Amino acid sequence: MEITQKKKQFKKVAVGGTFDELHKGHKTLLKKAFQIGEYVLIGLTSDDFVVKMNKPHKTSSYNERLNELICFLEKTGYKNRFEISPLNDSYGLTLNKDNSLDALIVSQETSKTGKTINKKRDETGLPQLNIVEINLVPAENKKPISTTCIRTNEIDKNGHILKNKNST
């Protein structure tokens, strides 16, 4: 029996992030990109950009994050539908005139960056991108799943509580 793939809403979409401690929130963002896009450009923050971002925790190296990301994408069946490139700033490939992007997938946390990207695209004569915003994925404690909470052992990568911060 042949499985026919439903036509996607967009031909080429972009998504970006650090994707450190690849967690349920990251996976939800990525799955949305593949759900609506035939091909997905993934910007992965470079080690230098991570330093400039002043993250409140240690961050795995670019190569470690890249390998974890590729393993997830291939295991999920997205092989041959993506390209990963280093993000050295907030814009990445979104300002390239030759990449024919249709949409940008953002979270509530990064929607401001999406608006800035469209403003910069306007300034350079590029058409605006469709911005597709997803909700942050809550952990069991109702706070958004985040790498910071994972790195402090508050939750695991699926948002399950690991310790009670109020315990004595």
PyMOL CGO cylinders between C-alpha atoms (Angstrom):
from pymol import cmd
from pymol.cgo import CYLINDER

trace = [
    CYLINDER, 0.00, 0.00, 0.00, 1.47, 3.34, -1.05, 0.3, 1, 1, 1, 1, 1, 1,
    CYLINDER, 1.47, 3.34, -1.05, 1.33, 6.21, 1.40, 0.3, 1, 1, 1, 1, 1, 1,
    CYLINDER, 1.33, 6.21, 1.40, 0.63, 9.52, -0.30, 0.3, 1, 1, 1, 1, 1, 1,
    CYLINDER, 0.63, 9.52, -0.30, 2.05, 12.58, 1.37, 0.3, 1, 1, 1, 1, 1, 1,
    CYLINDER, 2.05, 12.58, 1.37, -0.37, 15.46, 1.82, 0.3, 1, 1, 1, 1, 1, 1,
    CYLINDER, -0.37, 15.46, 1.82, 0.73, 18.68, 0.11, 0.3, 1, 1, 1, 1, 1, 1,
    CYLINDER, 0.73, 18.68, 0.11, 2.34, 21.05, 2.57, 0.3, 1, 1, 1, 1, 1, 1,
    CYLINDER, 2.34, 21.05, 2.57, 1.19, 24.61, 3.19, 0.3, 1, 1, 1, 1, 1, 1,
    CYLINDER, 1.19, 24.61, 3.19, 4.63, 26.05, 2.31, 0.3, 1, 1, 1, 1, 1, 1,
    CYLINDER, 4.63, 26.05, 2.31, 7.43, 24.93, 0.02, 0.3, 1, 1, 1, 1, 1, 1,
    CYLINDER, 7.43, 24.93, 0.02, 10.35, 26.15, 2.17, 0.3, 1, 1, 1, 1, 1, 1,
    CYLINDER, 10.35, 26.15, 2.17, 10.27, 27.24, 5.82, 0.3, 1, 1, 1, 1, 1, 1,
    CYLINDER, 10.27, 27.24, 5.82, 12.92, 28.25, 8.33, 0.3, 1, 1, 1, 1, 1, 1,
    CYLINDER, 12.92, 28.25, 8.33, 13.33, 27.68, 12.04, 0.3, 1, 1, 1, 1, 1, 1,
    CYLINDER, 13.33, 27.68, 12.04, 16.23, 28.50, 14.31, 0.3, 1, 1, 1, 1, 1, 1,
    CYLINDER, 16.23, 28.50, 14.31, 17.49, 27.90, 17.79, 0.3, 1, 1, 1, 1, 1, 1,
    CYLINDER, 17.49, 27.90, 17.79, 20.21, 26.67, 20.08, 0.3, 1, 1, 1, 1, 1, 1,
    CYLINDER, 20.21, 26.67, 20.08, 18.48, 23.31, 20.52, 0.3, 1, 1, 1, 1, 1, 1,
    CYLINDER, 18.48, 23.31, 20.52, 20.56, 22.54, 23.60, 0.3, 1, 1, 1, 1, 1, 1,
    CYLINDER, 20.56, 22.54, 23.60, 19.28, 19.56, 25.61, 0.3, 1, 1, 1, 1, 1, 1,
    CYLINDER, 19.28, 19.56, 25.61, 16.87, 18.88, 22.74, 0.3, 1, 1, 1, 1, 1, 1,
    CYLINDER, 16.87, 18.88, 22.74, 13.55, 18.75, 24.60, 0.3, 1, 1, 1, 1, 1, 1,
    CYLINDER, 13.55, 18.75, 24.60, 9.83, 18.35, 23.99, 0.3, 1, 1, 1, 1, 1, 1,
    CYLINDER, 9.83, 18.35, 23.99, 9.42, 22.09, 23.27, 0.3, 1, 1, 1, 1, 1, 1,
    CYLINDER, 9.42, 22.09, 23.27, 12.16, 22.03, 20.63, 0.3, 1, 1, 1, 1, 1, 1,
    CYLINDER, 12.16, 22.03, 20.63, 10.71, 18.88, 19.09, 0.3, 1, 1, 1, 1, 1, 1,
    CYLINDER, 10.71, 18.88, 19.09, 7.24, 20.46, 18.93, 0.3, 1, 1, 1, 1, 1, 1,
    CYLINDER, 7.24, 20.46, 18.93, 8.70, 23.48, 17.12, 0.3, 1, 1, 1, 1, 1, 1,
    CYLINDER, 8.70, 23.48, 17.12, 10.58, 21.29, 14.65, 0.3, 1, 1, 1, 1, 1, 1,
    CYLINDER, 10.58, 21.29, 14.65, 7.62, 18.98, 14.04, 0.3, 1, 1, 1, 1, 1, 1,
    CYLINDER, 7.62, 18.98, 14.04, 5.45, 22.01, 13.23, 0.3, 1, 1, 1, 1, 1, 1,
    CYLINDER, 5.45, 22.01, 13.23, 8.03, 23.18, 10.69, 0.3, 1, 1, 1, 1, 1, 1,
    CYLINDER, 8.03, 23.18, 10.69, 7.95, 19.79, 8.94, 0.3, 1, 1, 1, 1, 1, 1,
    CYLINDER, 7.95, 19.79, 8.94, 4.16, 19.59, 9.22, 0.3, 1, 1, 1, 1, 1, 1,
    CYLINDER, 4.16, 19.59, 9.22, 3.68, 22.79, 7.21, 0.3, 1, 1, 1, 1, 1, 1,
    CYLINDER, 3.68, 22.79, 7.21, 6.85, 22.90, 5.11, 0.3, 1, 1, 1, 1, 1, 1,
    CYLINDER, 6.85, 22.90, 5.11, 8.03, 20.62, 2.34, 0.3, 1, 1, 1, 1, 1, 1,
    CYLINDER, 8.03, 20.62, 2.34, 11.66, 21.60, 3.07, 0.3, 1, 1, 1, 1, 1, 1,
    CYLINDER, 11.66, 21.60, 3.07, 13.02, 23.07, 6.31, 0.3, 1, 1, 1, 1, 1, 1,
    CYLINDER, 13.02, 23.07, 6.31, 16.06, 25.29, 6.76, 0.3, 1, 1, 1, 1, 1, 1,
    CYLINDER, 16.06, 25.29, 6.76, 17.26, 24.93, 10.35, 0.3, 1, 1, 1, 1, 1, 1,
    CYLINDER, 17.26, 24.93, 10.35, 19.56, 27.55, 11.81, 0.3, 1, 1, 1, 1, 1, 1,
    CYLINDER, 19.56, 27.55, 11.81, 21.59, 26.17, 14.72, 0.3, 1, 1, 1, 1, 1, 1,
    CYLINDER, 21.59, 26.17, 14.72, 23.34, 28.78, 16.86, 0.3, 1, 1, 1, 1, 1, 1,
    CYLINDER, 23.34, 28.78, 16.86, 27.10, 28.66, 16.53, 0.3, 1, 1, 1, 1, 1, 1,
    CYLINDER, 27.10, 28.66, 16.53, 29.31, 28.39, 19.60, 0.3, 1, 1, 1, 1, 1, 1,
    CYLINDER, 29.31, 28.39, 19.60, 30.35, 32.05, 19.16, 0.3, 1, 1, 1, 1, 1, 1,
    CYLINDER, 30.35, 32.05, 19.16, 26.72, 33.21, 18.98, 0.3, 1, 1, 1, 1, 1, 1,
    CYLINDER, 26.72, 33.21, 18.98, 25.84, 31.18, 22.10, 0.3, 1, 1, 1, 1, 1, 1,
    CYLINDER, 25.84, 31.18, 22.10, 28.57, 33.07, 23.99, 0.3, 1, 1, 1, 1, 1, 1,
    CYLINDER, 28.57, 33.07, 23.99, 27.11, 36.42, 22.82, 0.3, 1, 1, 1, 1, 1, 1,
    CYLINDER, 27.11, 36.42, 22.82, 23.63, 35.32, 24.00, 0.3, 1, 1, 1, 1, 1, 1,
    CYLINDER, 23.63, 35.32, 24.00, 24.83, 35.08, 27.62, 0.3, 1, 1, 1, 1, 1, 1,
    CYLINDER, 24.83, 35.08, 27.62, 22.87, 31.94, 28.41, 0.3, 1, 1, 1, 1, 1, 1,
    CYLINDER, 22.87, 31.94, 28.41, 22.42, 31.42, 32.19, 0.3, 1, 1, 1, 1, 1, 1,
    CYLINDER, 22.42, 31.42, 32.19, 23.85, 27.89, 31.94, 0.3, 1, 1, 1, 1, 1, 1,
    CYLINDER, 23.85, 27.89, 31.94, 26.47, 25.78, 30.21, 0.3, 1, 1, 1, 1, 1, 1,
    CYLINDER, 26.47, 25.78, 30.21, 25.59, 24.94, 26.61, 0.3, 1, 1, 1, 1, 1, 1,
    CYLINDER, 25.59, 24.94, 26.61, 26.72, 21.87, 24.69, 0.3, 1, 1, 1, 1, 1, 1,
    CYLINDER, 26.72, 21.87, 24.69, 29.06, 22.46, 21.76, 0.3, 1, 1, 1, 1, 1, 1,
    CYLINDER, 29.06, 22.46, 21.76, 27.73, 23.10, 18.26, 0.3, 1, 1, 1, 1, 1, 1,
    CYLINDER, 27.73, 23.10, 18.26, 28.81, 19.63, 17.14, 0.3, 1, 1, 1, 1, 1, 1,
    CYLINDER, 28.81, 19.63, 17.14, 27.09, 17.92, 20.08, 0.3, 1, 1, 1, 1, 1, 1,
    CYLINDER, 27.09, 17.92, 20.08, 23.87, 19.85, 19.45, 0.3, 1, 1, 1, 1, 1, 1,
    CYLINDER, 23.87, 19.85, 19.45, 24.13, 19.22, 15.69, 0.3, 1, 1, 1, 1, 1, 1,
    CYLINDER, 24.13, 19.22, 15.69, 24.53, 15.46, 16.20, 0.3, 1, 1, 1, 1, 1, 1,
    CYLINDER, 24.53, 15.46, 16.20, 21.57, 15.28, 18.59, 0.3, 1, 1, 1, 1, 1, 1,
    CYLINDER, 21.57, 15.28, 18.59, 19.44, 17.30, 16.17, 0.3, 1, 1, 1, 1, 1, 1,
    CYLINDER, 19.44, 17.30, 16.17, 20.34, 15.12, 13.16, 0.3, 1, 1, 1, 1, 1, 1,
    CYLINDER, 20.34, 15.12, 13.16, 19.64, 11.93, 15.14, 0.3, 1, 1, 1, 1, 1, 1,
    CYLINDER, 19.64, 11.93, 15.14, 16.20, 13.23, 16.10, 0.3, 1, 1, 1, 1, 1, 1,
    CYLINDER, 16.20, 13.23, 16.10, 15.35, 14.38, 12.55, 0.3, 1, 1, 1, 1, 1, 1,
    CYLINDER, 15.35, 14.38, 12.55, 16.43, 11.14, 10.92, 0.3, 1, 1, 1, 1, 1, 1,
    CYLINDER, 16.43, 11.14, 10.92, 14.71, 9.00, 13.56, 0.3, 1, 1, 1, 1, 1, 1,
    CYLINDER, 14.71, 9.00, 13.56, 11.52, 11.00, 13.06, 0.3, 1, 1, 1, 1, 1, 1,
    CYLINDER, 11.52, 11.00, 13.06, 11.57, 10.38, 9.30, 0.3, 1, 1, 1, 1, 1, 1,
    CYLINDER, 11.57, 10.38, 9.30, 12.53, 13.83, 8.03, 0.3, 1, 1, 1, 1, 1, 1,
    CYLINDER, 12.53, 13.83, 8.03, 15.62, 12.62, 6.15, 0.3, 1, 1, 1, 1, 1, 1,
    CYLINDER, 15.62, 12.62, 6.15, 16.33, 14.59, 2.94, 0.3, 1, 1, 1, 1, 1, 1,
    CYLINDER, 16.33, 14.59, 2.94, 13.81, 17.31, 3.88, 0.3, 1, 1, 1, 1, 1, 1,
    CYLINDER, 13.81, 17.31, 3.88, 16.13, 19.62, 5.80, 0.3, 1, 1, 1, 1, 1, 1,
    CYLINDER, 16.13, 19.62, 5.80, 19.34, 21.60, 5.76, 0.3, 1, 1, 1, 1, 1, 1,
    CYLINDER, 19.34, 21.60, 5.76, 21.11, 22.71, 8.93, 0.3, 1, 1, 1, 1, 1, 1,
    CYLINDER, 21.11, 22.71, 8.93, 23.42, 25.71, 8.91, 0.3, 1, 1, 1, 1, 1, 1,
    CYLINDER, 23.42, 25.71, 8.91, 25.19, 27.65, 11.67, 0.3, 1, 1, 1, 1, 1, 1,
    CYLINDER, 25.19, 27.65, 11.67, 23.43, 30.73, 13.02, 0.3, 1, 1, 1, 1, 1, 1,
    CYLINDER, 23.43, 30.73, 13.02, 25.96, 33.47, 13.74, 0.3, 1, 1, 1, 1, 1, 1,
    CYLINDER, 25.96, 33.47, 13.74, 23.29, 36.09, 14.44, 0.3, 1, 1, 1, 1, 1, 1,
    CYLINDER, 23.29, 36.09, 14.44, 19.52, 36.33, 14.92, 0.3, 1, 1, 1, 1, 1, 1,
    CYLINDER, 19.52, 36.33, 14.92, 18.83, 36.43, 11.17, 0.3, 1, 1, 1, 1, 1, 1,
    CYLINDER, 18.83, 36.43, 11.17, 20.76, 33.53, 9.68, 0.3, 1, 1, 1, 1, 1, 1,
    CYLINDER, 20.76, 33.53, 9.68, 19.62, 32.64, 6.17, 0.3, 1, 1, 1, 1, 1, 1,
    CYLINDER, 19.62, 32.64, 6.17, 16.35, 34.58, 6.42, 0.3, 1, 1, 1, 1, 1, 1,
    CYLINDER, 16.35, 34.58, 6.42, 17.86, 37.65, 4.74, 0.3, 1, 1, 1, 1, 1, 1,
    CYLINDER, 17.86, 37.65, 4.74, 19.41, 35.79, 1.78, 0.3, 1, 1, 1, 1, 1, 1,
    CYLINDER, 19.41, 35.79, 1.78, 17.86, 36.83, -1.51, 0.3, 1, 1, 1, 1, 1, 1,
    CYLINDER, 17.86, 36.83, -1.51, 18.30, 33.40, -3.09, 0.3, 1, 1, 1, 1, 1, 1,
    CYLINDER, 18.30, 33.40, -3.09, 16.74, 31.00, -0.58, 0.3, 1, 1, 1, 1, 1, 1,
    CYLINDER, 16.74, 31.00, -0.58, 13.06, 31.49, -1.57, 0.3, 1, 1, 1, 1, 1, 1,
    CYLINDER, 13.06, 31.49, -1.57, 11.69, 31.14, 1.95, 0.3, 1, 1, 1, 1, 1, 1,
    CYLINDER, 11.69, 31.14, 1.95, 7.93, 31.18, 2.45, 0.3, 1, 1, 1, 1, 1, 1,
    CYLINDER, 7.93, 31.18, 2.45, 7.57, 31.07, 6.23, 0.3, 1, 1, 1, 1, 1, 1,
    CYLINDER, 7.57, 31.07, 6.23, 9.33, 31.30, 9.56, 0.3, 1, 1, 1, 1, 1, 1,
    CYLINDER, 9.33, 31.30, 9.56, 8.34, 29.07, 12.47, 0.3, 1, 1, 1, 1, 1, 1,
    CYLINDER, 8.34, 29.07, 12.47, 8.74, 30.73, 15.88, 0.3, 1, 1, 1, 1, 1, 1,
    CYLINDER, 8.74, 30.73, 15.88, 7.71, 30.15, 19.46, 0.3, 1, 1, 1, 1, 1, 1,
    CYLINDER, 7.71, 30.15, 19.46, 6.01, 32.71, 21.67, 0.3, 1, 1, 1, 1, 1, 1,
    CYLINDER, 6.01, 32.71, 21.67, 9.48, 33.35, 23.07, 0.3, 1, 1, 1, 1, 1, 1,
    CYLINDER, 9.48, 33.35, 23.07, 11.02, 34.14, 19.66, 0.3, 1, 1, 1, 1, 1, 1,
    CYLINDER, 11.02, 34.14, 19.66, 8.10, 35.82, 17.87, 0.3, 1, 1, 1, 1, 1, 1,
    CYLINDER, 8.10, 35.82, 17.87, 9.72, 39.25, 18.37, 0.3, 1, 1, 1, 1, 1, 1,
    CYLINDER, 9.72, 39.25, 18.37, 12.72, 38.04, 16.35, 0.3, 1, 1, 1, 1, 1, 1,
    CYLINDER, 12.72, 38.04, 16.35, 10.34, 36.97, 13.57, 0.3, 1, 1, 1, 1, 1, 1,
    CYLINDER, 10.34, 36.97, 13.57, 8.90, 40.48, 13.42, 0.3, 1, 1, 1, 1, 1, 1,
    CYLINDER, 8.90, 40.48, 13.42, 12.41, 41.96, 13.33, 0.3, 1, 1, 1, 1, 1, 1,
    CYLINDER, 12.41, 41.96, 13.33, 13.37, 39.62, 10.49, 0.3, 1, 1, 1, 1, 1, 1,
    CYLINDER, 13.37, 39.62, 10.49, 10.35, 40.76, 8.45, 0.3, 1, 1, 1, 1, 1, 1,
    CYLINDER, 10.35, 40.76, 8.45, 11.25, 44.41, 9.11, 0.3, 1, 1, 1, 1, 1, 1,
    CYLINDER, 11.25, 44.41, 9.11, 14.81, 43.76, 7.87, 0.3, 1, 1, 1, 1, 1, 1,
    CYLINDER, 14.81, 43.76, 7.87, 13.43, 41.90, 4.83, 0.3, 1, 1, 1, 1, 1, 1,
    CYLINDER, 13.43, 41.90, 4.83, 11.26, 44.95, 4.04, 0.3, 1, 1, 1, 1, 1, 1,
    CYLINDER, 11.26, 44.95, 4.04, 14.32, 47.20, 4.27, 0.3, 1, 1, 1, 1, 1, 1,
    CYLINDER, 14.32, 47.20, 4.27, 16.25, 45.04, 1.81, 0.3, 1, 1, 1, 1, 1, 1,
    CYLINDER, 16.25, 45.04, 1.81, 13.37, 44.62, -0.65, 0.3, 1, 1, 1, 1, 1, 1,
    CYLINDER, 13.37, 44.62, -0.65, 12.58, 41.00, 0.21, 0.3, 1, 1, 1, 1, 1, 1,
    CYLINDER, 12.58, 41.00, 0.21, 8.98, 39.85, 0.61, 0.3, 1, 1, 1, 1, 1, 1,
    CYLINDER, 8.98, 39.85, 0.61, 7.73, 39.32, 4.15, 0.3, 1, 1, 1, 1, 1, 1,
    CYLINDER, 7.73, 39.32, 4.15, 7.69, 35.78, 5.49, 0.3, 1, 1, 1, 1, 1, 1,
    CYLINDER, 7.69, 35.78, 5.49, 4.57, 34.17, 6.88, 0.3, 1, 1, 1, 1, 1, 1,
    CYLINDER, 4.57, 34.17, 6.88, 5.16, 33.92, 10.62, 0.3, 1, 1, 1, 1, 1, 1,
    CYLINDER, 5.16, 33.92, 10.62, 3.81, 30.74, 12.22, 0.3, 1, 1, 1, 1, 1, 1,
    CYLINDER, 3.81, 30.74, 12.22, 3.91, 30.97, 16.01, 0.3, 1, 1, 1, 1, 1, 1,
    CYLINDER, 3.91, 30.97, 16.01, 3.56, 27.96, 18.27, 0.3, 1, 1, 1, 1, 1, 1,
    CYLINDER, 3.56, 27.96, 18.27, 2.75, 27.99, 21.96, 0.3, 1, 1, 1, 1, 1, 1,
    CYLINDER, 2.75, 27.99, 21.96, 5.45, 27.14, 24.46, 0.3, 1, 1, 1, 1, 1, 1,
    CYLINDER, 5.45, 27.14, 24.46, 5.12, 23.58, 25.74, 0.3, 1, 1, 1, 1, 1, 1,
    CYLINDER, 5.12, 23.58, 25.74, 4.37, 23.46, 29.48, 0.3, 1, 1, 1, 1, 1, 1,
    CYLINDER, 4.37, 23.46, 29.48, 6.09, 21.14, 31.93, 0.3, 1, 1, 1, 1, 1, 1,
    CYLINDER, 6.09, 21.14, 31.93, 4.19, 19.37, 34.72, 0.3, 1, 1, 1, 1, 1, 1,
    CYLINDER, 4.19, 19.37, 34.72, 4.74, 22.46, 36.89, 0.3, 1, 1, 1, 1, 1, 1,
    CYLINDER, 4.74, 22.46, 36.89, 2.89, 24.54, 34.23, 0.3, 1, 1, 1, 1, 1, 1,
    CYLINDER, 2.89, 24.54, 34.23, 6.04, 26.56, 33.41, 0.3, 1, 1, 1, 1, 1, 1,
    CYLINDER, 6.04, 26.56, 33.41, 7.37, 26.35, 29.84, 0.3, 1, 1, 1, 1, 1, 1,
    CYLINDER, 7.37, 26.35, 29.84, 9.86, 23.54, 29.24, 0.3, 1, 1, 1, 1, 1, 1,
    CYLINDER, 9.86, 23.54, 29.24, 13.27, 25.17, 28.96, 0.3, 1, 1, 1, 1, 1, 1,
    CYLINDER, 13.27, 25.17, 28.96, 16.89, 24.12, 28.75, 0.3, 1, 1, 1, 1, 1, 1,
    CYLINDER, 16.89, 24.12, 28.75, 17.58, 26.19, 31.85, 0.3, 1, 1, 1, 1, 1, 1,
    CYLINDER, 17.58, 26.19, 31.85, 15.07, 24.16, 33.90, 0.3, 1, 1, 1, 1, 1, 1,
    CYLINDER, 15.07, 24.16, 33.90, 16.54, 20.95, 32.50, 0.3, 1, 1, 1, 1, 1, 1,
    CYLINDER, 16.54, 20.95, 32.50, 20.13, 22.02, 33.26, 0.3, 1, 1, 1, 1, 1, 1,
    CYLINDER, 20.13, 22.02, 33.26, 19.13, 22.90, 36.87, 0.3, 1, 1, 1, 1, 1, 1,
    CYLINDER, 19.13, 22.90, 36.87, 17.54, 19.44, 37.24, 0.3, 1, 1, 1, 1, 1, 1,
    CYLINDER, 17.54, 19.44, 37.24, 14.10, 20.91, 37.87, 0.3, 1, 1, 1, 1, 1, 1,
    CYLINDER, 14.10, 20.91, 37.87, 12.55, 18.94, 34.98, 0.3, 1, 1, 1, 1, 1, 1,
    CYLINDER, 12.55, 18.94, 34.98, 13.56, 16.34, 32.40, 0.3, 1, 1, 1, 1, 1, 1,
    CYLINDER, 13.56, 16.34, 32.40, 13.45, 16.79, 28.60, 0.3, 1, 1, 1, 1, 1, 1,
    CYLINDER, 13.45, 16.79, 28.60, 9.76, 15.83, 28.56, 0.3, 1, 1, 1, 1, 1, 1,
    CYLINDER, 9.76, 15.83, 28.56, 8.79, 18.31, 31.29, 0.3, 1, 1, 1, 1, 1, 1,
    CYLINDER, 8.79, 18.31, 31.29, 8.49, 15.83, 34.14, 0.3, 1, 1, 1, 1, 1, 1,
    CYLINDER, 8.49, 15.83, 34.14, 9.39, 17.32, 37.53, 0.3, 1, 1, 1, 1, 1, 1,
    CYLINDER, 9.39, 17.32, 37.53, 12.66, 15.90, 38.91, 0.3, 1, 1, 1, 1, 1, 1,
    CYLINDER, 12.66, 15.90, 38.91, 12.82, 17.63, 42.29, 0.3, 1, 1, 1, 1, 1, 1,
    CYLINDER, 12.82, 17.63, 42.29, 10.78, 19.93, 44.44, 0.3, 1, 1, 1, 1, 1, 1,
    CYLINDER, 10.78, 19.93, 44.44, 12.68, 23.21, 44.70, 0.3, 1, 1, 1, 1, 1, 1,
    CYLINDER, 12.68, 23.21, 44.70, 10.77, 24.08, 47.89, 0.3, 1, 1, 1, 1, 1, 1,
    CYLINDER, 10.77, 24.08, 47.89, 11.81, 20.95, 49.77, 0.3, 1, 1, 1, 1, 1, 1,
    CYLINDER, 11.81, 20.95, 49.77, 14.21, 21.26, 52.67, 0.3, 1, 1, 1, 1, 1, 1,
]
cmd.load_cgo(trace, "trace")
